[in-house]
Amino acid sequence: MSTPADDALSEALRQLRLEYLAESGQKVAQLWAIFERVEAGDQGALSDLRQALHKLAGSGGSYGFPEVSSRSREGELTAERFTASAEAPGPPQLDELRELLRGVSEAFERARTSQAEPPAA
């Protein structure tokens, strides 16, 4: 049996998750903006992309969205691998990054959809 304090905590956590998801469009747009810099050959953009994905990998898990976390972590590790290379990413690497960013975007979309569904009775 839940107590009023449990109910209040559950509601507060639900609200935090909803706020996080409400900001997800902006977070994904930021990833794509950084990716455009990578495509344009900006030397620091790949590191910026890795850092942005690192933050999402942590926050996704913290807010209870493991798919967001795992997709972001995969992108982070890929960006890190490309950063370690002495060469700028070529078309195959850019395609790989693009696909990973799509995966992060889709994970957020699934999370938003799952939060919009009424809880099971």
Secondary structure, DSSP 8 states (H G I E B T S, - for coil): ---HHHHHHHHHHHHHHHHHHHTHHHHHHHHHHHHHHHHTT-TTHHHHHHHHHHHHHHHHHHTT-HHHHHHHHHHHHHHHHHHHSSS---HHHHHHHHHHHHHHHHHHHHHHHHHHS----
